[in-house]
Amino acid sequence: MDNYLIYLSFGNDDYHRETLYSMISFYKFHSGKDAIKVLIYTESPDFFTAVLPPEIHYRVLDSQQIHEWKGASNYVYRLKTKVLQEVCTHYSGQFLFVDTDTVFLKNALPLFEEIKKGKLLLDACEGKLIDNPGGIARKTRTFLKQHSTFSIPSDDESIYIDEQFIAWNSGTIGFTNAIANTLVQVEELIDVLYAKSKLFVVEQIALSYYFQKKQQPLATEDYIYHYWNFKEFRPVLKAFFDYHKPKFLLELTDAIDRIHPKRLSQPKKEYKKLSFFQKQWRKITTGKKWQLPDYKLE
């Protein structure tokens, strides 16, 4: 049974550069001896083939396929679930799907061993919705006060989700072919939730619901850092790849730590923890919310 690392990289070059950076971090800790196959779902394979090893596998997406996978609601994150379903159809083994905005912190083979045992993996537990002070959590709680009971065609039981629901971030997803039917239910719940709410996190909610219905997921955050709330990293990545062009990707494994998003995002994280009045005082006294730390490209 093979191990597969899976990416979905489509859209503008920001996502493709995130994918490249994530893959550099992967190769920093893994070699061919680790027997992990890399599979990229993308509409722009040429962006990758020039700088990636030849053994990378590609599933080329066209605009029609992307449109169909977004569904009638045109929900972009629905594509993730469709990719997971297709992986289960065409491949056999242990699968680790990672979002483009991820960085490997160490060798991930122990994660694949857990997947092989039948464990389900997700990025990180975000706790109960009621305890989450974030803006999207507040919007989700408001929605669930109006709609808390749902039904889908393939599940005879009513689905109840309220503000006590424990949400997981789905920036990483570890699974095997055994959950193929569950992924169909995830898709159905996504469509029901998004038709009522238009919340961009419904993919995460649906996946959290059905994974937790089967078992307690394992978090991958000690192995893979997910910088989902740090879009300010994108100009840094552009500068990084422009500076090092046309180097082959594997030549950059020693350079990526100079711009590591875990370090560069720290000031933003600290700012987010401040109270309202502390944030206002920061803006008055410094003229800015927070500042990106210094970094070197070479």
Sequence and secondary structure as in RCSB ss.txt:
>XXXX:A:sequence
MDNYLIYLSFGNDDYHRETLYSMISFYKFHSGKDAIKVLIYTESPDFFTAVLPPEIHYRVLDSQQIHEWKGASNY
VYRLKTKVLQEVCTHYSGQFLFVDTDTVFLKNALPLFEEIKKGKLLLDACEGKLIDNPGGIARKTRTFLKQHSTF
SIPSDDESIYIDEQFIAWNSGTIGFTNAIANTLVQVEELIDVLYAKSKLFVVEQIALSYYFQKKQQPLATEDYIY
HYWNFKEFRPVLKAFFDYHKPKFLLELTDAIDRIHPKRLSQPKKEYKKLSFFQKQWRKITTGKKWQLPDYKLE
>XXXX:A:secstr
 EEEEEEEE SSHHHHHHHHHHHHHHHHH  GGG EEEEEEES THHHHTTS TT EEEE  HHHHHHHHTTTT 
TTHHHHHHHHHHHHH  EEEEEE SSEEE S  HHHHHHHHTT  EEEEEEEEGGG  SHHHHHHHHHHHH  EE
EETTEEEEEE  TT EEEEEEEEEEEGGGHHHHHHHHHHHHHHHHHH  TTHHHHHHHHHHHHH   EE TTTEE
E TT TTHHHHHHHHHHHHTT  GGGGTTTGGGG HHHHTHHHHHHHTS HHHHHHHHHHHSSS         
